[in-house]
Amino acid sequence: MTATSASRSPAVAGIVLAAGAGTRYGMPKVLAEQGQWLELAVEALSCGGCDDVIVVLGAAVVDVPEPARAVVADDWADGASASLRAGLAAAAGADLAVLRLIDTPDIGADVVSRVLAAAASTGLARATFDGRPGHPVVIAARHWPALRATLHGDQGARGFLSARDDVVAVECGDLAAGVDVDAR
């Protein structure tokens, strides 16, 4: 390993999971607040330390704000696992993935950067809000094969994370509520 490669910063991909139909919300959440949630999600990841921002779309396909790029999960109706698989595939080559839900509009760059910094030790970190697990979640590429093996139906990374004892819990309740918005 050369000195240059040993000292390079890890490549970080931010993934906005926004493919769902939002049935409890009454519309795809990527459309919520005239696209404001999408703008907030992209800004949080971009300003929070992500080199590449990927928005996973499905039920609704929209233009995404710069500097993000869109990926469509054709099998989005299969649930959260389809969105996560599509996002990870699009992030190929990154060292870390920061997963953020579209429906947590108060999660800003400060939360993203705090959780990203905490992932340095194990490559696994998760925001908590007053002790309650939430998003964003950071997962190093070396863990992606094991994560993919757990993905099915409407389950995202929750099962993978709960089965591990090396996930760093990062308290962020001082920065945001971290609540998933499911109703208008």
C-alpha positions in Angstrom: 0.0 0.0 0.0 1.4 3.4 -1.0 1.4 6.3 1.4 -1.2 8.0 -0.9 -3.7 5.1 -0.8 -3.2 4.7 2.9 -4.0 8.3 3.7 -6.9 8.8 1.2 -10.3 9.5 2.7 -12.9 6.8 2.3 -15.4 7.3 -0.5 -18.8 7.9 1.0 -22.1 7.3 -0.8 -25.2 8.8 0.7 -28.4 6.8 -0.2 -31.8 8.4 0.2 -34.4 5.6 0.4 -37.4 7.2 -1.4 -38.9 4.4 -3.6 -42.0 3.6 -1.6 -45.7 4.4 -2.4 -46.2 6.0 1.1 -49.6 4.3 1.5 -50.0 5.4 5.1 -49.0 8.9 4.1 -51.4 9.0 1.2 -48.8 9.6 -1.5 -45.1 8.7 -2.3 -43.1 10.6 0.3 -40.6 11.7 -2.3 -43.3 14.1 -3.4 -44.1 15.4 0.1 -44.1 19.1 0.8 -43.7 19.8 -3.0 -40.3 18.0 -3.0 -38.9 19.8 0.1 -38.2 16.5 1.9 -36.2 15.3 -1.0 -34.2 18.6 -1.1 -33.6 18.4 2.6 -32.4 14.7 2.4 -30.0 15.5 -0.5 -28.6 18.5 1.3 -28.1 16.7 4.6 -26.1 13.9 2.9 -24.2 16.2 0.6 -23.2 18.7 3.3 -22.8 15.9 5.9 -19.8 14.3 4.2 -21.1 12.2 1.3 -19.1 12.4 -1.9 -21.9 10.8 -3.9 -25.6 11.1 -3.2 -28.0 8.5 -4.7 -31.8 8.8 -4.5 -33.6 5.5 -4.9 -36.9 6.1 -6.6 -39.7 3.7 -7.5 -43.4 4.5 -7.0 -42.8 8.1 -8.2 -39.9 9.0 -10.5 -38.9 12.7 -10.2 -36.0 14.9 -11.0 -33.6 14.9 -8.1 -31.7 18.1 -6.9 -28.0 18.5 -7.6 -25.6 17.0 -6.7 -27.7 13.8 -6.4 -28.3 11.2 -9.0 -31.4 9.0 -9.3 -31.6 5.3 -9.4 -34.9 3.5 -10.0 -35.7 0.3 -8.1 -37.9 -1.4 -10.6 -39.0 -3.9 -8.0 -39.8 -1.2 -5.4 -43.2 -2.7 -4.7 -41.4 -5.6 -3.0 -40.6 -3.3 -0.2 -37.6 -1.7 1.6 -35.3 -4.5 0.7 -35.6 -3.7 -3.0 -34.8 0.0 -2.4 -31.7 -0.9 -0.3 -30.4 -3.4 -2.8 -30.8 -0.8 -5.6 -29.0 1.8 -3.5 -26.1 -0.4 -2.6 -25.7 -1.5 -6.2 -25.5 2.1 -7.3 -23.0 2.8 -4.6 -20.5 0.2 -5.8 -17.0 1.4 -5.4 -17.7 3.4 -2.2 -16.1 2.5 1.1 -19.1 3.6 3.2 -22.9 4.0 2.6 -24.9 6.4 4.7 -28.6 5.4 4.6 -31.2 8.0 5.1 -35.0 7.8 4.8 -36.9 10.3 2.8 -39.5 10.7 5.7 -37.2 12.0 8.4 -37.1 15.7 7.3 -35.4 17.0 10.4 -32.3 14.9 9.9 -29.6 17.5 8.8 -26.0 17.5 7.9 -25.0 17.8 11.5 -26.6 14.4 12.3 -25.1 12.8 9.2 -21.6 14.0 10.0 -21.8 12.9 13.6 -22.8 9.4 12.7 -20.3 9.2 9.8 -17.5 10.1 12.2 -18.5 7.5 14.7 -18.4 4.7 12.1 -14.7 4.9 11.8 -14.1 2.2 14.4 -16.3 -0.6 13.2 -17.7 0.6 9.9 -21.2 0.4 11.5 -23.0 3.3 13.2 -26.6 4.3 13.8 -28.2 7.5 15.0 -30.3 7.2 18.1 -32.7 9.8 19.4 -33.1 9.7 23.2 -32.0 6.1 23.0 -34.4 5.1 20.2 -32.6 3.7 17.1 -33.1 5.7 13.9 -31.4 7.1 10.8 -29.0 7.7 9.3 -27.2 4.5 9.4 -23.6 4.0 8.2 -22.5 0.7 6.8 -19.0 0.0 5.5 -18.7 -1.8 2.1 -17.1 -4.8 3.8 -20.4 -5.5 5.5 -22.6 -5.1 2.4 -22.5 -8.9 1.4 -23.8 -9.9 4.9 -26.4 -7.1 4.8 -27.6 -8.2 1.4 -28.0 -11.8 2.7 -30.6 -10.5 5.2 -32.7 -8.4 2.9 -36.2 -9.6 2.1 -39.6 -8.1 1.7 -40.3 -4.9 3.4 -37.4 -5.2 5.8 -34.4 -3.0 5.3 -31.2 -3.1 7.4 -33.0 -3.5 10.8 -32.5 -7.2 11.1 -28.9 -7.0 10.1 -28.1 -4.3 12.5 -30.0 -5.8 15.5 -28.1 -9.1 15.1 -24.7 -7.4 15.5 -23.0 -6.2 18.7 -20.5 -3.9 16.9 -22.9 -1.2 15.8 -21.9 2.1 17.3 -25.0 3.9 18.7 -24.6 7.7 18.2 -27.0 9.8 20.3 -28.3 12.7 18.2 -31.4 13.7 20.2 -29.7 17.0 20.8 -29.7 17.7 17.1 -33.1 16.3 15.8 -36.2 14.4 16.7 -35.5 11.7 14.1 -39.1 10.8 13.8 -40.4 9.0 10.6 -43.4 11.0 9.4 -46.1 8.6 8.3 -49.2 10.8 8.3 -50.0 14.2 6.8 
